[in-house]
Amino acid sequence: MDKDITKFLTALADTVKTARKARKMTQAQLAEKSGLDPMSVKRAENPKIAGTGLRLSTFILLMRALHLNPNSVVYPELKENSPTKEELLGILTADCSEEDCKFIRSAFLSLVKMAHSRNTTNIEE
């Protein structure tokens, strides 16, 4: 198998499995949410059985279902975003309209300032 494809499939497998488990989903639940069959999810999470490729539609459906940035898979060497940042970005891009983002922006900036100062006494998880 081509070295670059192996690297891509391994990054995809790690990303999908980590994101799915972080959301406490089974492979069957992810399959249902993404509109894929369970075997497609199993193949995507295991580069050894994925063969030499993966359908682009499978990749897209998994990234969308998990609210992931495809760059985390296509360019795994770019480690600038953690899974938490990826999830937040995914929520904003998938679940929020432009108007929602404008509304959220000022509160978000205040939260970032509080996090940087570690003045989080009024924030509950």
N, C-alpha and C positions, 0 to 999 in steps of 0.2 A: 504494500500500500504506500502511496506517495506520502513522504514525510510531512508535508504541509497539510494534507487532508487528515492524517492521523492527529496532528496537533489541533486542528479545527474540531474534529469529532470528540477528542478528549476534553477540550474546553467546553464544548456544548454539553457533553455528558455531565461534567462537574457543575456547570452553571445551572442546568435544569434540575438536577438532583438536589443541589443545595437549596435552590429557590423553592422547590416543591416541598422539601422537608421543613424549611423555615415557615412555610404556610400551613404546616401540619396536614398536607394532602397526601393521599395515596396515589399510586400511578393511575388507578382506575378513575379517581376523582379528577385528576389532571386531564386524562383522556376525555372525560365527559365535558369538562369546561372548555377544552380546546377544540372539541369536535373531531378528535382523532380516535382511532381504535387503540385499545390498551397496548397492543404489541408495538405500535409505532412509538409510544412513550417509552416502553421498555428498551427498544432499539436505540432511541435517542440518548437514553441514560447509560448505555453500555457500548462504548466505541468498538469493542471486539465483535459484537454481533451486528453493528451498523453497516459492516462491509466497507466498501470504498466510497460510499456516498450516502446522502440523506436528501430526501426531496425538499426542495426549497419551500414548498407549501407547509410541510411539517415543521420546519425551522420557524417560519413566520407565525404559524398558529401557536407554537409553544412560547415564543417570545411574547406574543400578545397576551396569551392566557396568564402568564406569570408576571406581566408588566415589567419586562426586562428590556434593557437597551441592547440591541443586537451587537453593538460594538464590543460588549464584554465577551462575546464569543468570537466574532470575526477578527478582533484585534486583542487577544488575551494578554499580550505583553503590555497593554495599556492598563495599568493598575490604579488609575487615578480615582475610581469610584468603588466604594465598598458595597457589599450587598444591600446595606441599609440605604445608602445614597441612591443606588439603582432603584430600589423599591419606591422611595419618595419621588424620584423623577418619573418612574412609571405611573404612579398614581396621578401626578400632575398631567402627564401627557395623555393618559388614557381616560381618566375619569373627570377631568376638569376642563371646562370651556375657557375661552379667553377671558370672559367676564368673571368666571370663578377665580382665575389666576390673579386678575387685577384686585379682586376683593381680598384674596389671601395674602398678597404680597407684603403689605405693610405689617400685618401681624407676624408674618414669617421673618421679616427683617428684625423686628423687636425680639423674637425668640432667639434668633442667631446672636444678637448682641448679648442677651441674657446668658446664653450657653457659653459664649466666649468669656464672659465675666464670672461664670459659674454662680451667678445669682439666680438659682433656680428654685428658691424656697416656695414660690407660689405655683409651681408647675407640678402636676401629678401625672404619673404615667397611667 
